[in-house]
Amino acid sequence: MTSHTPLITEYQHVDTRTLQDNWLEVARTIELSMLQAGAVPGTDYSYLDLYKLAQPIVLQNIKNGDINL
């Protein structure tokens, strides 16, 4: 299996209680799972794909009160 560089950079300091960081981290986690399954960044998925896949999880996090709006 070929190793690919993820589209979403890993940041050392994030606050997942904020909308921006929560969405970023959920999208990044989805991307890591896709990479493990053999997906190729930029070919099999895009940034927009990752954020669309993350949206239902982030919305649930908002409903649960896990994000400060």
PDB file with SEQRES, HELIX, SHEET and CRYST1 records, atoms N, CA, C and O in Angstrom:
SEQRES   1 A   69  MET THR SER HIS THR PRO LEU ILE THR GLU TYR GLN HIS          
SEQRES   2 A   69  VAL ASP THR ARG THR LEU GLN ASP ASN TRP LEU GLU VAL          
SEQRES   3 A   69  ALA ARG THR ILE GLU LEU SER MET LEU GLN ALA GLY ALA          
SEQRES   4 A   69  VAL PRO GLY THR ASP TYR SER TYR LEU ASP LEU TYR LYS          
SEQRES   5 A   69  LEU ALA GLN PRO ILE VAL LEU GLN ASN ILE LYS ASN GLY          
SEQRES   6 A   69  ASP ILE ASN LEU                                              
HELIX    1 AA1 LEU A   19  GLN A   36  1                                  18    
HELIX    2 AA2 TYR A   47  LYS A   63  1                                  17    
CRYST1    1.000    1.000    1.000  90.00  90.00  90.00 P 1           1          
ATOM      1  N   MET A   1       0.845  -1.181   0.000  1.00  0.00           N  
ATOM      2  CA  MET A   1       0.000   0.000   0.000  1.00  0.00           C  
ATOM      3  C   MET A   1       0.892   1.246   0.000  1.00  0.00           C  
ATOM      4  O   MET A   1       1.860   1.328   0.756  1.00  0.00           O  
ATOM      5  N   THR A   2       0.559   2.193  -0.841  1.00  0.00           N  
ATOM      6  CA  THR A   2       1.301   3.436  -0.941  1.00  0.00           C  
ATOM      7  C   THR A   2       0.821   4.409   0.132  1.00  0.00           C  
ATOM      8  O   THR A   2      -0.379   4.534   0.375  1.00  0.00           O  
ATOM      9  N   SER A   3       1.757   5.090   0.766  1.00  0.00           N  
ATOM     10  CA  SER A   3       1.417   6.089   1.772  1.00  0.00           C  
ATOM     11  C   SER A   3       1.209   7.433   1.088  1.00  0.00           C  
ATOM     12  O   SER A   3       2.034   7.863   0.281  1.00  0.00           O  
ATOM     13  N   HIS A   4       0.115   8.086   1.410  1.00  0.00           N  
ATOM     14  CA  HIS A   4      -0.200   9.396   0.828  1.00  0.00           C  
ATOM     15  C   HIS A   4      -0.242  10.447   1.926  1.00  0.00           C  
ATOM     16  O   HIS A   4      -0.577  10.150   3.073  1.00  0.00           O  
ATOM     17  N   THR A   5       0.096  11.659   1.569  1.00  0.00           N  
ATOM     18  CA  THR A   5       0.018  12.778   2.502  1.00  0.00           C  
ATOM     19  C   THR A   5      -1.430  13.243   2.604  1.00  0.00           C  
ATOM     20  O   THR A   5      -2.070  13.509   1.586  1.00  0.00           O  
ATOM     21  N   PRO A   6      -1.946  13.341   3.817  1.00  0.00           N  
ATOM     22  CA  PRO A   6      -3.329  13.809   3.984  1.00  0.00           C  
ATOM     23  C   PRO A   6      -3.503  15.247   3.491  1.00  0.00           C  
ATOM     24  O   PRO A   6      -2.558  16.037   3.502  1.00  0.00           O  
ATOM     25  N   LEU A   7      -4.708  15.569   3.066  1.00  0.00           N  
ATOM     26  CA  LEU A   7      -5.014  16.944   2.676  1.00  0.00           C  
ATOM     27  C   LEU A   7      -5.064  17.853   3.897  1.00  0.00           C  
ATOM     28  O   LEU A   7      -4.614  18.997   3.844  1.00  0.00           O  
ATOM     29  N   ILE A   8      -5.614  17.341   4.996  1.00  0.00           N  
ATOM     30  CA  ILE A   8      -5.795  18.148   6.195  1.00  0.00           C  
ATOM     31  C   ILE A   8      -4.595  17.972   7.126  1.00  0.00           C  
ATOM     32  O   ILE A   8      -4.262  16.863   7.541  1.00  0.00           O  
ATOM     33  N   THR A   9      -3.971  19.076   7.432  1.00  0.00           N  
ATOM     34  CA  THR A   9      -2.795  19.099   8.294  1.00  0.00           C  
ATOM     35  C   THR A   9      -3.178  18.824   9.741  1.00  0.00           C  
ATOM     36  O   THR A   9      -4.236  19.248  10.206  1.00  0.00           O  
ATOM     37  N   GLU A  10      -2.315  18.116  10.442  1.00  0.00           N  
ATOM     38  CA  GLU A  10      -2.519  17.910  11.874  1.00  0.00           C  
ATOM     39  C   GLU A  10      -1.984  19.117  12.619  1.00  0.00           C  
ATOM     40  O   GLU A  10      -0.831  19.508  12.437  1.00  0.00           O  
ATOM     41  N   TYR A  11      -2.820  19.704  13.455  1.00  0.00           N  
ATOM     42  CA  TYR A  11      -2.412  20.850  14.260  1.00  0.00           C  
ATOM     43  C   TYR A  11      -2.221  20.403  15.702  1.00  0.00           C  
ATOM     44  O   TYR A  11      -2.970  19.563  16.201  1.00  0.00           O  
ATOM     45  N   GLN A  12      -1.228  20.959  16.363  1.00  0.00           N  
ATOM     46  CA  GLN A  12      -0.923  20.571  17.735  1.00  0.00           C  
ATOM     47  C   GLN A  12      -1.891  21.177  18.741  1.00  0.00           C  
ATOM     48  O   GLN A  12      -2.167  20.572  19.777  1.00  0.00           O  
ATOM     49  N   HIS A  13      -2.403  22.353  18.449  1.00  0.00           N  
ATOM     50  CA  HIS A  13      -3.265  23.046  19.405  1.00  0.00           C  
ATOM     51  C   HIS A  13      -4.608  23.335  18.752  1.00  0.00           C  
ATOM     52  O   HIS A  13      -4.733  24.222  17.908  1.00  0.00           O  
ATOM     53  N   VAL A  14      -5.601  22.573  19.160  1.00  0.00           N  
ATOM     54  CA  VAL A  14      -6.960  22.807  18.681  1.00  0.00           C  
ATOM     55  C   VAL A  14      -7.895  22.820  19.885  1.00  0.00           C  
ATOM     56  O   VAL A  14      -7.599  22.231  20.925  1.00  0.00           O  
ATOM     57  N   ASP A  15      -8.997  23.483  19.730  1.00  0.00           N  
ATOM     58  CA  ASP A  15     -10.029  23.510  20.760  1.00  0.00           C  
ATOM     59  C   ASP A  15     -11.305  22.982  20.120  1.00  0.00           C  
ATOM     60  O   ASP A  15     -12.034  23.726  19.464  1.00  0.00           O  
ATOM     61  N   THR A  16     -11.568  21.699  20.313  1.00  0.00           N  
ATOM     62  CA  THR A  16     -12.707  21.077  19.638  1.00  0.00           C  
ATOM     63  C   THR A  16     -14.047  21.550  20.192  1.00  0.00           C  
ATOM     64  O   THR A  16     -15.095  21.081  19.747  1.00  0.00           O  
ATOM     65  N   ARG A  17     -14.031  22.466  21.151  1.00  0.00           N  
ATOM     66  CA  ARG A  17     -15.283  23.073  21.616  1.00  0.00           C  
ATOM     67  C   ARG A  17     -15.696  24.219  20.699  1.00  0.00           C  
ATOM     68  O   ARG A  17     -16.806  24.737  20.824  1.00  0.00           O  
ATOM     69  N   THR A  18     -14.815  24.624  19.775  1.00  0.00           N  
ATOM     70  CA  THR A  18     -15.177  25.656  18.798  1.00  0.00           C  
ATOM     71  C   THR A  18     -15.630  24.971  17.510  1.00  0.00           C  
ATOM     72  O   THR A  18     -15.165  23.883  17.172  1.00  0.00           O  
ATOM     73  N   LEU A  19     -16.527  25.615  16.813  1.00  0.00           N  
ATOM     74  CA  LEU A  19     -17.068  25.040  15.582  1.00  0.00           C  
ATOM     75  C   LEU A  19     -15.974  24.754  14.570  1.00  0.00           C  
ATOM     76  O   LEU A  19     -15.933  23.668  13.991  1.00  0.00           O  
ATOM     77  N   GLN A  20     -15.087  25.715  14.352  1.00  0.00           N  
ATOM     78  CA  GLN A  20     -14.048  25.566  13.339  1.00  0.00           C  
ATOM     79  C   GLN A  20     -13.135  24.373  13.636  1.00  0.00           C  
ATOM     80  O   GLN A  20     -12.884  23.543  12.763  1.00  0.00           O  
ATOM     81  N   ASP A  21     -12.649  24.297  14.855  1.00  0.00           N  
ATOM     82  CA  ASP A  21     -11.716  23.220  15.206  1.00  0.00           C  
ATOM     83  C   ASP A  21     -12.407  21.868  15.275  1.00  0.00           C  
ATOM     84  O   ASP A  21     -11.815  20.848  14.923  1.00  0.00           O  
ATOM     85  N   ASN A  22     -13.652  21.856  15.725  1.00  0.00           N  
ATOM     86  CA  ASN A  22     -14.372  20.592  15.778  1.00  0.00           C  
ATOM     87  C   ASN A  22     -14.563  20.043  14.376  1.00  0.00           C  
ATOM     88  O   ASN A  22     -14.323  18.863  14.121  1.00  0.00           O  
ATOM     89  N   TRP A  23     -14.996  20.906  13.470  1.00  0.00           N  
ATOM     90  CA  TRP A  23     -15.218  20.475  12.088  1.00  0.00           C  
ATOM     91  C   TRP A  23     -13.912  19.999  11.458  1.00  0.00           C  
ATOM     92  O   TRP A  23     -13.886  18.986  10.759  1.00  0.00           O  
ATOM     93  N   LEU A  24     -12.852  20.720  11.705  1.00  0.00           N  
ATOM     94  CA  LEU A  24     -11.545  20.352  11.175  1.00  0.00           C  
ATOM     95  C   LEU A  24     -11.112  18.974  11.687  1.00  0.00           C  
ATOM     96  O   LEU A  24     -10.669  18.134  10.904  1.00  0.00           O  
ATOM     97  N   GLU A  25     -11.238  18.745  12.978  1.00  0.00           N  
ATOM     98  CA  GLU A  25     -10.787  17.486  13.563  1.00  0.00           C  
ATOM     99  C   GLU A  25     -11.652  16.303  13.132  1.00  0.00           C  
ATOM    100  O   GLU A  25     -11.136  15.206  12.918  1.00  0.00           O  
ATOM    101  N   VAL A  26     -12.954  16.514  13.006  1.00  0.00           N  
ATOM    102  CA  VAL A  26     -13.827  15.430  12.534  1.00  0.00           C  
ATOM    103  C   VAL A  26     -13.472  15.093  11.087  1.00  0.00           C  
ATOM    104  O   VAL A  26     -13.358  13.918  10.738  1.00  0.00           O  
ATOM    105  N   ALA A  27     -13.297  16.106  10.247  1.00  0.00           N  
ATOM    106  CA  ALA A  27     -12.922  15.872   8.845  1.00  0.00           C  
ATOM    107  C   ALA A  27     -11.564  15.177   8.752  1.00  0.00           C  
ATOM    108  O   ALA A  27     -11.369  14.294   7.917  1.00  0.00           O  
ATOM    109  N   ARG A  28     -10.644  15.573   9.596  1.00  0.00           N  
ATOM    110  CA  ARG A  28      -9.311  14.969   9.596  1.00  0.00           C  
ATOM    111  C   ARG A  28      -9.382  13.495  10.007  1.00  0.00           C  
ATOM    112  O   ARG A  28      -8.697  12.656   9.423  1.00  0.00           O  
ATOM    113  N   THR A  29     -10.191  13.186  10.989  1.00  0.00           N  
ATOM    114  CA  THR A  29     -10.356  11.798  11.422  1.00  0.00           C  
ATOM    115  C   THR A  29     -10.962  10.946  10.306  1.00  0.00           C  
ATOM    116  O   THR A  29     -10.545   9.808  10.087  1.00  0.00           O  
ATOM    117  N   ILE A  30     -11.939  11.501   9.611  1.00  0.00           N  
ATOM    118  CA  ILE A  30     -12.536  10.795   8.478  1.00  0.00           C  
ATOM    119  C   ILE A  30     -11.477  10.553   7.408  1.00  0.00           C  
ATOM    120  O   ILE A  30     -11.401   9.466   6.835  1.00  0.00           O  
ATOM    121  N   GLU A  31     -10.661  11.571   7.142  1.00  0.00           N  
ATOM    122  CA  GLU A  31      -9.617  11.410   6.132  1.00  0.00           C  
ATOM    123  C   GLU A  31      -8.630  10.310   6.520  1.00  0.00           C  
ATOM    124  O   GLU A  31      -8.248   9.503   5.673  1.00  0.00           O  
ATOM    125  N   LEU A  32      -8.219  10.267   7.766  1.00  0.00           N  
ATOM    126  CA  LEU A  32      -7.273   9.231   8.195  1.00  0.00           C  
ATOM    127  C   LEU A  32      -7.861   7.838   7.995  1.00  0.00           C  
ATOM    128  O   LEU A  32      -7.150   6.911   7.608  1.00  0.00           O  
ATOM    129  N   SER A  33      -9.141   7.694   8.256  1.00  0.00           N  
ATOM    130  CA  SER A  33      -9.804   6.415   8.026  1.00  0.00           C  
ATOM    131  C   SER A  33      -9.811   6.061   6.538  1.00  0.00           C  
ATOM    132  O   SER A  33      -9.572   4.912   6.165  1.00  0.00           O  
ATOM    133  N   MET A  34     -10.084   7.044   5.703  1.00  0.00           N  
ATOM    134  CA  MET A  34     -10.094   6.818   4.259  1.00  0.00           C  
ATOM    135  C   MET A  34      -8.704   6.438   3.748  1.00  0.00           C  
ATOM    136  O   MET A  34      -8.566   5.561   2.896  1.00  0.00           O  
ATOM    137  N   LEU A  35      -7.683   7.103   4.275  1.00  0.00           N  
ATOM    138  CA  LEU A  35      -6.312   6.777   3.880  1.00  0.00           C  
ATOM    139  C   LEU A  35      -5.957   5.344   4.271  1.00  0.00           C  
ATOM    140  O   LEU A  35      -5.309   4.630   3.507  1.00  0.00           O  
ATOM    141  N   GLN A  36      -6.380   4.931   5.452  1.00  0.00           N  
ATOM    142  CA  GLN A  36      -6.113   3.560   5.886  1.00  0.00           C  
ATOM    143  C   GLN A  36      -6.795   2.545   4.978  1.00  0.00           C  
ATOM    144  O   GLN A  36      -6.319   1.420   4.823  1.00  0.00           O  
ATOM    145  N   ALA A  37      -7.905   2.947   4.384  1.00  0.00           N  
ATOM    146  CA  ALA A  37      -8.639   2.061   3.484  1.00  0.00           C  
ATOM    147  C   ALA A  37      -8.084   2.098   2.061  1.00  0.00           C  
ATOM    148  O   ALA A  37      -8.546   1.360   1.192  1.00  0.00           O  
ATOM    149  N   GLY A  38      -7.081   2.968   1.824  1.00  0.00           N  
ATOM    150  CA  GLY A  38      -6.434   3.010   0.516  1.00  0.00           C  
ATOM    151  C   GLY A  38      -6.863   4.129  -0.403  1.00  0.00           C  
ATOM    152  O   GLY A  38      -6.472   4.153  -1.570  1.00  0.00           O  
ATOM    153  N   ALA A  39      -7.665   5.066   0.102  1.00  0.00           N  
ATOM    154  CA  ALA A  39      -8.098   6.193  -0.730  1.00  0.00           C  
ATOM    155  C   ALA A  39      -6.912   7.100  -1.057  1.00  0.00           C  
ATOM    156  O   ALA A  39      -5.958   7.205  -0.285  1.00  0.00           O  
ATOM    157  N   VAL A  40      -6.993   7.747  -2.207  1.00  0.00           N  
ATOM    158  CA  VAL A  40      -5.942   8.649  -2.667  1.00  0.00           C  
ATOM    159  C   VAL A  40      -6.462  10.086  -2.592  1.00  0.00           C  
ATOM    160  O   VAL A  40      -7.449  10.424  -3.245  1.00  0.00           O  
ATOM    161  N   PRO A  41      -5.794  10.942  -1.789  1.00  0.00           N  
ATOM    162  CA  PRO A  41      -6.220  12.336  -1.673  1.00  0.00           C  
ATOM    163  C   PRO A  41      -6.208  13.050  -3.027  1.00  0.00           C  
ATOM    164  O   PRO A  41      -5.284  12.888  -3.825  1.00  0.00           O  
ATOM    165  N   GLY A  42      -7.243  13.833  -3.262  1.00  0.00           N  
ATOM    166  CA  GLY A  42      -7.313  14.588  -4.511  1.00  0.00           C  
ATOM    167  C   GLY A  42      -7.831  13.786  -5.683  1.00  0.00           C  
ATOM    168  O   GLY A  42      -8.228  14.354  -6.700  1.00  0.00           O  
ATOM    169  N   THR A  43      -7.831  12.464  -5.553  1.00  0.00           N  
ATOM    170  CA  THR A  43      -8.364  11.588  -6.603  1.00  0.00           C  
ATOM    171  C   THR A  43      -9.675  10.965  -6.141  1.00  0.00           C  
ATOM    172  O   THR A  43     -10.702  11.066  -6.812  1.00  0.00           O  
ATOM    173  N   ASP A  44      -9.618  10.324  -4.989  1.00  0.00           N  
ATOM    174  CA  ASP A  44     -10.803   9.654  -4.454  1.00  0.00           C  
ATOM    175  C   ASP A  44     -11.680  10.578  -3.620  1.00  0.00           C  
ATOM    176  O   ASP A  44     -12.864  10.300  -3.431  1.00  0.00           O  
ATOM    177  N   TYR A  45     -11.121  11.659  -3.126  1.00  0.00           N  
ATOM    178  CA  TYR A  45     -11.890  12.602  -2.310  1.00  0.00           C  
ATOM    179  C   TYR A  45     -11.199  13.964  -2.327  1.00  0.00           C  
ATOM    180  O   TYR A  45     -10.024  14.090  -2.670  1.00  0.00           O  
ATOM    181  N   SER A  46     -11.984  14.983  -1.940  1.00  0.00           N  
ATOM    182  CA  SER A  46     -11.484  16.363  -1.883  1.00  0.00           C  
ATOM    183  C   SER A  46     -11.734  16.926  -0.478  1.00  0.00           C  
ATOM    184  O   SER A  46     -12.334  16.267   0.371  1.00  0.00           O  
ATOM    185  N   TYR A  47     -11.268  18.139  -0.256  1.00  0.00           N  
ATOM    186  CA  TYR A  47     -11.558  18.822   1.005  1.00  0.00           C  
ATOM    187  C   TYR A  47     -13.065  18.899   1.229  1.00  0.00           C  
ATOM    188  O   TYR A  47     -13.557  18.618   2.322  1.00  0.00           O  
ATOM    189  N   LEU A  48     -13.785  19.280   0.187  1.00  0.00           N  
ATOM    190  CA  LEU A  48     -15.230  19.447   0.306  1.00  0.00           C  
ATOM    191  C   LEU A  48     -15.898  18.125   0.679  1.00  0.00           C  
ATOM    192  O   LEU A  48     -16.823  18.110   1.491  1.00  0.00           O  
ATOM    193  N   ASP A  49     -15.446  17.028   0.103  1.00  0.00           N  
ATOM    194  CA  ASP A  49     -15.987  15.717   0.461  1.00  0.00           C  
ATOM    195  C   ASP A  49     -15.814  15.455   1.953  1.00  0.00           C  
ATOM    196  O   ASP A  49     -16.743  14.996   2.617  1.00  0.00           O  
ATOM    197  N   LEU A  50     -14.640  15.742   2.475  1.00  0.00           N  
ATOM    198  CA  LEU A  50     -14.354  15.488   3.886  1.00  0.00           C  
ATOM    199  C   LEU A  50     -15.254  16.332   4.782  1.00  0.00           C  
ATOM    200  O   LEU A  50     -15.774  15.840   5.783  1.00  0.00           O  
ATOM    201  N   TYR A  51     -15.436  17.586   4.429  1.00  0.00           N  
ATOM    202  CA  TYR A  51     -16.274  18.464   5.245  1.00  0.00           C  
ATOM    203  C   TYR A  51     -17.748  18.078   5.151  1.00  0.00           C  
ATOM    204  O   TYR A  51     -18.480  18.189   6.134  1.00  0.00           O  
ATOM    205  N   LYS A  52     -18.188  17.627   3.985  1.00  0.00           N  
ATOM    206  CA  LYS A  52     -19.574  17.153   3.852  1.00  0.00           C  
ATOM    207  C   LYS A  52     -19.795  15.893   4.677  1.00  0.00           C  
ATOM    208  O   LYS A  52     -20.844  15.743   5.303  1.00  0.00           O  
ATOM    209  N   LEU A  53     -18.828  14.990   4.687  1.00  0.00           N  
ATOM    210  CA  LEU A  53     -18.936  13.778   5.488  1.00  0.00           C  
ATOM    211  C   LEU A  53     -18.920  14.096   6.982  1.00  0.00           C  
ATOM    212  O   LEU A  53     -19.553  13.394   7.771  1.00  0.00           O  
ATOM    213  N   ALA A  54     -18.214  15.132   7.369  1.00  0.00           N  
ATOM    214  CA  ALA A  54     -18.118  15.517   8.777  1.00  0.00           C  
ATOM    215  C   ALA A  54     -19.360  16.255   9.264  1.00  0.00           C  
ATOM    216  O   ALA A  54     -19.633  16.271  10.464  1.00  0.00           O  
ATOM    217  N   GLN A  55     -20.103  16.857   8.367  1.00  0.00           N  
ATOM    218  CA  GLN A  55     -21.215  17.722   8.763  1.00  0.00           C  
ATOM    219  C   GLN A  55     -22.219  17.071   9.711  1.00  0.00           C  
ATOM    220  O   GLN A  55     -22.553  17.691  10.721  1.00  0.00           O  
ATOM    221  N   PRO A  56     -22.723  15.864   9.456  1.00  0.00           N  
ATOM    222  CA  PRO A  56     -23.703  15.287  10.391  1.00  0.00           C  
ATOM    223  C   PRO A  56     -23.140  15.073  11.797  1.00  0.00           C  
ATOM    224  O   PRO A  56     -23.863  15.212  12.783  1.00  0.00           O  
ATOM    225  N   ILE A  57     -21.881  14.742  11.888  1.00  0.00           N  
ATOM    226  CA  ILE A  57     -21.256  14.533  13.187  1.00  0.00           C  
ATOM    227  C   ILE A  57     -21.129  15.860  13.922  1.00  0.00           C  
ATOM    228  O   ILE A  57     -21.408  15.937  15.118  1.00  0.00           O  
ATOM    229  N   VAL A  58     -20.712  16.901  13.214  1.00  0.00           N  
ATOM    230  CA  VAL A  58     -20.566  18.226  13.824  1.00  0.00           C  
ATOM    231  C   VAL A  58     -21.927  18.753  14.268  1.00  0.00           C  
ATOM    232  O   VAL A  58     -22.044  19.329  15.350  1.00  0.00           O  
ATOM    233  N   LEU A  59     -22.952  18.561  13.447  1.00  0.00           N  
ATOM    234  CA  LEU A  59     -24.296  18.999  13.838  1.00  0.00           C  
ATOM    235  C   LEU A  59     -24.756  18.279  15.106  1.00  0.00           C  
ATOM    236  O   LEU A  59     -25.383  18.889  15.973  1.00  0.00           O  
ATOM    237  N   GLN A  60     -24.452  17.004  15.215  1.00  0.00           N  
ATOM    238  CA  GLN A  60     -24.806  16.263  16.428  1.00  0.00           C  
ATOM    239  C   GLN A  60     -24.018  16.790  17.625  1.00  0.00           C  
ATOM    240  O   GLN A  60     -24.546  16.872  18.734  1.00  0.00           O  
ATOM    241  N   ASN A  61     -22.765  17.143  17.398  1.00  0.00           N  
ATOM    242  CA  ASN A  61     -21.957  17.725  18.473  1.00  0.00           C  
ATOM    243  C   ASN A  61     -22.553  19.039  18.953  1.00  0.00           C  
ATOM    244  O   ASN A  61     -22.523  19.332  20.149  1.00  0.00           O  
ATOM    245  N   ILE A  62     -23.098  19.841  18.028  1.00  0.00           N  
ATOM    246  CA  ILE A  62     -23.754  21.096  18.391  1.00  0.00           C  
ATOM    247  C   ILE A  62     -25.000  20.787  19.226  1.00  0.00           C  
ATOM    248  O   ILE A  62     -25.219  21.400  20.271  1.00  0.00           O  
ATOM    249  N   LYS A  63     -25.813  19.838  18.762  1.00  0.00           N  
ATOM    250  CA  LYS A  63     -27.039  19.470  19.491  1.00  0.00           C  
ATOM    251  C   LYS A  63     -26.720  18.953  20.890  1.00  0.00           C  
ATOM    252  O   LYS A  63     -27.466  19.204  21.837  1.00  0.00           O  
ATOM    253  N   ASN A  64     -25.613  18.234  21.016  1.00  0.00           N  
ATOM    254  CA  ASN A  64     -25.207  17.690  22.314  1.00  0.00           C  
ATOM    255  C   ASN A  64     -24.618  18.739  23.245  1.00  0.00           C  
ATOM    256  O   ASN A  64     -24.400  18.473  24.426  1.00  0.00           O  
ATOM    257  N   GLY A  65     -24.359  19.941  22.712  1.00  0.00           N  
ATOM    258  CA  GLY A  65     -23.778  21.010  23.520  1.00  0.00           C  
ATOM    259  C   GLY A  65     -22.271  20.892  23.652  1.00  0.00           C  
ATOM    260  O   GLY A  65     -21.678  21.505  24.539  1.00  0.00           O  
ATOM    261  N   ASP A  66     -21.640  20.107  22.777  1.00  0.00           N  
ATOM    262  CA  ASP A  66     -20.194  19.913  22.842  1.00  0.00           C  
ATOM    263  C   ASP A  66     -19.416  21.037  22.173  1.00  0.00           C  
ATOM    264  O   ASP A  66     -18.190  21.091  22.274  1.00  0.00           O  
ATOM    265  N   ILE A  67     -20.121  21.933  21.491  1.00  0.00           N  
ATOM    266  CA  ILE A  67     -19.482  23.032  20.769  1.00  0.00           C  
ATOM    267  C   ILE A  67     -20.030  24.357  21.276  1.00  0.00           C  
ATOM    268  O   ILE A  67     -21.241  24.521  21.417  1.00  0.00           O  
ATOM    269  N   ASN A  68     -19.137  25.298  21.548  1.00  0.00           N  
ATOM    270  CA  ASN A  68     -19.538  26.642  21.954  1.00  0.00           C  
ATOM    271  C   ASN A  68     -19.753  27.487  20.706  1.00  0.00           C  
ATOM    272  O   ASN A  68     -18.816  27.732  19.946  1.00  0.00           O  
ATOM    273  N   LEU A  69     -20.975  27.926  20.501  1.00  0.00           N  
ATOM    274  CA  LEU A  69     -21.268  28.783  19.331  1.00  0.00           C  
ATOM    275  C   LEU A  69     -21.259  30.234  19.726  1.00  0.00           C  
ATOM    276  O   LEU A  69     -21.482  31.105  18.885  1.00  0.00           O  
TER     277      LEU A  69                                                      
END                                                                             
